Every structure is written in C-alpha cells, then in structure tokens.
Amino acid sequence: MNNPTLEDWYQDASTFDWKGYQIVYKIHENENPWLLLIHGFPTASYDWFKIWKPLSEQFSLIAMDMLGFGYSDKPNPYPYSIMQQANLVEDLTKHINVKECHLLAHDYGDTVAQELIARHTDGNGLDLKTVCLLNGGIFPESHHPLPIQKMLMSPIGFLLSKLLNQKKFEKSFGRIFGPDTMLTKEELRTYWQLVSKNNGHRIAHLIIKYMGERVQNRERWVGALQQFKQPLGLINGLVDPISGQVMVERYSEIISSENIWTMDRIGHYPQVEAPDEVMKYYREFLGCHS
C-alpha cells in the first residue's frame, strides 16, 4: 500500500482560528477515550499517518499542525515558543470540548508534552490520563543536535534558513533514520513539501529556539516527568543520532527504568519507521495500566 499523499492526509482536516492564525487539525471521534497526538520538528501531524487507523480502533483522536508547522499558518516574524504551543494545544482541546485525554508525543512534541504535564501537576490544564513519549530531547544534557540544527541556533541561523533548499533538507533529514528504514526519494520529497509549504523552511531559525528553552526550563520540564503521578512510558529508536541510546540511559537513570521499550535499528521517527512495533509497544504500555 502506498503512503497517503499530503492531499489525502489533509482532505478531511479542519481549521481553528487561534489569535488570528489558522491552525489545521484532524480529529476522529467515536465512543472511545481521547488521545492527543503531538508531532515533532520540523514536520507535522502527517507523521502519524501509519498508526492513525490502528489508534482509531481504540481512541478518539486529535492531531494538529502546531503554529509554524505543516499546513497551519507560519507567521514570520513571530516569537515561537513551547509555552505558546502548549497554550495552543489547550485552546484547541477546549474548542473541541476535550477535558481529559491520553497523550502520545514525539520530538518537539515531547517538550510541549512536558509543559502540559507541568501544568497538569500544578492543578490546571488538561487532565492527562497517560503520557507516552517517542524519541525526543527531553534532557538537554543528553540531546545531540545535528550540525544543521546547531547552525540554525547560531547568530547566523537566519542566513541558513534563507539558504535552505530541498537538497540540503533531504540530505540532513535522511540521516536520522535507521539503516534499514531510510526514506525513499519520494518520501523525502513529500516531507520537503510539508516543511516548505508557505515558506516554512524560512522560519526554521525562529522555531528552533526551543532548544534554548529546554535548557532554561530544564528544572520545570524534567521535574514534570519526575513528579507525574499518572502512567508514563517511553518508546525509542536506539540508533537515532539526536536522542537515541544516550537519552534512554538518562531517562532510566533519573525518571524510571520501567515502561521503556526500545528498538535496536530504528532511528528518530519510530512511528514512521516501525509503526507495527510502536503500536505493539504502545498497547503493552496501555495494558500495564488499564
């Protein structure tokens, strides 16, 4: 079966006006509990397409393209921040009338999830029933950004955004997948179309400031994971050069050695590279806490 095109994925999407910006989101509503899916950088809700159908058999689903990503508006200039994205998530769930949900997040979405967990622990925000994280830089000290990411964070990052093109993107993005699960040329082209829509590649240096936020808010965001009383899980591809084996070791050391599922030859996008395994492990995680 061929992967859905971007047009296929977004054909049933809805829009939400958030502070004058159009946010694109997808929902699948049934009688089951809600599951909120939060994507990573630099991609969008499309990342979930391989596990959307199996998840829909167990949950009602929400997945958005956060501000600056995918098919949502990409204002430039704009002070992008994790706090703002967490506000957006909360406002969208209120719009849909979702008060409690499970949460599955990846990469940048992990950090948004950490802020949502912190708010949950503080006694406000979404009522989170379970949280499961996929590969992401949840600890600044064990996060290894790619050279292109380091350059985007530097004072000349805006120049790199101006120079970023399809060839450079595909070369860098293609390196974070596992040796047996690398993207095809067509898949890389699709992700470039997603990232570059409405000149999204021109704001990479603005969005990537979240890496600095992780350092500034480390105590709050790592503490949120340590203090979270609900079930918390981690599913991780170990050959991810950004947040692979080292991140898992750190998680086991300071968060928990339980509820961790790893995949030896999978990279940074486990839900794309190994969707069946991710579903198997996610069901195991849920089964442990049902």
C-alpha positions in Angstrom: 0.0 0.0 0.0 1.4 3.4 -1.0 1.8 6.1 1.6 -1.0 8.7 1.5 -0.2 12.0 -0.2 -0.4 15.2 1.7 -3.6 15.9 -0.1 -5.0 12.6 1.1 -4.0 13.2 4.7 -5.4 16.8 4.9 -8.5 16.3 2.8 -10.7 15.8 6.0 -8.8 18.3 8.1 -10.5 21.2 9.9 -9.2 24.7 10.8 -9.2 26.5 14.1 -8.8 30.3 14.4 -6.2 30.9 17.1 -5.4 34.5 17.8 -5.9 35.3 14.1 -3.9 32.4 12.8 -5.3 29.4 11.1 -4.4 26.1 12.8 -5.1 22.9 10.8 -6.1 19.8 12.7 -7.6 16.3 12.3 -10.0 14.5 14.5 -11.5 11.1 14.5 -14.3 11.0 17.1 -16.0 7.8 18.3 -17.1 6.4 21.7 -13.6 5.8 22.9 -11.4 8.0 25.1 -9.5 10.9 23.5 -5.8 10.5 22.5 -3.9 13.7 21.7 -1.0 13.3 19.2 1.7 16.0 19.2 4.2 16.0 16.4 7.9 16.9 16.2 10.2 19.4 14.5 10.3 20.2 11.6 7.3 18.1 10.4 3.6 17.9 11.3 0.6 15.8 12.0 1.3 13.8 8.8 3.9 11.9 10.9 1.1 9.9 12.5 -0.4 8.5 9.2 0.9 5.0 9.7 -0.6 4.5 13.1 -3.7 6.7 12.7 -6.0 3.8 11.7 -4.9 1.3 14.4 -5.1 4.0 17.1 -8.6 5.0 15.9 -9.8 1.5 16.8 -9.0 2.3 20.5 -9.3 6.0 20.7 -10.9 9.2 19.5 -8.0 11.1 18.0 -6.8 14.7 17.8 -3.7 15.7 15.8 -2.8 19.3 14.9 -0.1 21.0 12.9 1.2 23.4 15.5 1.8 27.0 14.6 4.6 27.3 12.2 4.3 23.7 11.0 2.8 21.8 8.2 -0.5 23.3 6.8 -1.0 25.7 9.7 -0.1 29.3 9.4 3.6 30.1 9.6 3.9 33.8 10.6 7.3 35.4 10.1 8.5 37.1 12.2 6.9 35.5 15.3 8.1 34.7 18.8 7.7 30.9 18.6 7.9 29.2 22.0 7.0 25.9 23.7 4.7 27.8 26.1 2.7 29.3 23.2 2.4 25.8 21.6 1.1 24.4 24.9 -1.4 27.3 25.1 -2.5 26.4 21.5 -2.9 22.7 22.5 -5.1 23.7 25.5 -7.2 26.1 23.5 -7.8 23.6 20.7 -8.9 20.9 23.1 -11.2 23.4 24.8 -12.6 24.2 21.3 -13.3 20.5 20.7 -14.6 20.2 24.3 -12.0 17.7 25.4 -11.3 17.9 29.1 -9.3 14.7 29.6 -7.1 12.6 27.3 -4.2 10.3 26.8 -1.1 11.8 25.2 1.4 10.4 22.7 4.1 12.8 21.6 7.3 12.9 19.5 10.5 15.1 19.4 9.5 18.8 19.8 6.1 17.4 20.9 7.7 15.8 23.8 8.8 19.2 25.1 5.3 20.6 24.6 4.0 17.5 26.5 6.4 18.2 29.4 4.9 21.7 29.7 1.4 20.2 29.6 2.4 17.7 32.3 3.8 20.5 34.5 0.5 22.4 34.2 -1.4 19.2 35.0 0.8 18.7 38.1 0.2 22.3 39.1 -3.5 21.5 39.1 -4.5 23.3 35.9 -4.6 22.5 32.2 -5.6 19.2 30.6 -6.4 16.2 32.7 -3.8 13.7 31.4 -4.6 10.0 31.9 -1.4 8.6 30.5 1.6 10.0 28.6 3.9 8.1 26.2 6.9 9.8 24.6 8.7 8.8 21.4 12.3 9.9 20.5 12.9 13.5 21.7 15.3 15.8 23.5 13.7 15.7 26.9 17.0 16.2 28.6 19.2 19.0 27.3 22.3 17.2 28.6 21.7 14.1 26.5 20.5 15.8 23.4 22.8 15.8 20.4 21.5 18.3 17.7 22.5 17.8 14.1 25.1 20.2 12.7 22.4 22.0 10.7 20.4 22.4 13.9 23.4 23.9 15.7 23.9 26.4 12.8 20.2 27.3 12.9 20.6 28.2 16.6 23.6 30.3 16.0 23.6 34.1 15.3 23.8 33.3 11.5 20.8 30.9 11.7 18.6 33.3 9.7 21.1 33.1 6.9 20.9 29.3 6.9 17.1 29.5 6.7 17.4 31.7 3.6 19.8 29.2 2.0 17.9 26.0 3.0 16.7 24.1 -0.1 15.3 20.7 -0.9 18.7 19.1 -1.5 20.1 20.3 1.8 17.0 19.4 3.7 16.8 15.9 2.3 20.5 15.2 3.0 20.2 16.2 6.6 16.7 14.8 7.3 17.6 11.5 5.7 20.4 10.9 8.2 18.2 10.5 11.2 16.5 7.3 10.1 17.7 3.7 10.9 19.9 1.8 8.4 17.0 -0.4 7.3 14.3 2.1 7.4 15.6 5.1 5.4 13.1 7.1 3.5 12.7 6.7 -0.3 13.3 9.7 -2.6 9.6 10.1 -2.9 9.1 10.1 0.9 11.8 12.7 1.3 10.2 14.8 -1.4 6.9 14.6 0.5 8.5 15.8 3.7 10.2 18.7 1.9 6.8 19.7 0.5 5.4 19.6 4.1 8.2 21.6 5.6 8.5 24.1 2.8 4.7 24.8 2.5 4.1 28.5 2.8 7.9 29.1 3.1 8.1 27.1 6.4 11.7 26.4 5.8 12.4 30.1 6.1 11.4 30.2 9.8 13.5 27.2 11.0 15.8 29.5 12.9 12.8 31.0 14.8 11.2 27.7 15.8 14.5 26.0 16.8 14.9 28.4 19.7 13.0 25.8 21.6 16.4 24.1 22.2 17.4 27.0 24.3 14.1 26.9 26.1 14.8 23.3 27.1 17.9 24.5 28.9 16.2 27.5 30.5 13.2 25.4 31.7 15.1 22.2 32.5 14.1 22.1 36.2 10.4 22.6 35.4 10.2 20.2 32.4 12.4 17.4 33.7 10.8 17.8 37.1 7.4 17.4 35.5 8.3 13.9 34.3 9.7 13.0 37.8 6.6 14.3 39.6 3.9 13.0 37.2 1.7 10.5 39.0 -0.1 9.0 36.0 1.4 6.2 33.8 4.4 7.5 31.8 6.1 5.5 29.0 8.9 5.8 26.5 9.2 4.1 23.1 12.6 4.8 21.5 14.6 4.0 18.4 18.2 3.5 19.6 20.2 4.4 16.5 18.7 7.9 16.5 21.8 10.3 16.4 19.8 13.0 18.1 18.0 11.3 21.0 18.8 7.6 20.9 20.7 5.3 23.3 22.1 8.0 25.5 18.7 9.6 26.1 17.2 6.3 27.1 20.0 5.7 29.6 19.5 9.2 31.1 15.7 8.5 31.2 16.3 5.3 33.1 18.7 7.0 35.5 16.6 10.0 36.5 13.0 9.2 35.6 12.3 5.5 35.6 13.7 2.2 34.4 10.1 0.9 33.9 7.8 1.3 30.9 10.7 1.7 28.4 10.5 -0.1 25.0 13.5 0.2 22.6 14.2 -0.7 19.0 17.8 -1.5 18.1 17.9 -0.5 14.5 15.3 2.3 14.4 16.1 6.0 14.2 14.5 9.2 15.2 11.0 8.6 13.7 9.8 5.3 15.2 6.2 5.8 14.2 7.2 6.2 10.6 10.0 3.6 10.6 8.4 0.8 12.7 4.7 1.6 13.1 3.7 -2.0 13.9 6.3 -2.2 16.7 5.3 1.2 18.0 1.6 0.0 18.1 2.6 -3.2 19.8 4.6 -1.4 22.5 2.1 1.3 23.0 -0.6 -1.3 23.5 1.6 -3.1 26.0 2.1 0.2 27.8 -1.6 0.8 28.0 -2.3 -2.8 29.0 0.0 -2.4 32.0 -2.2 0.4 33.3 -5.7 -0.5 32.3 
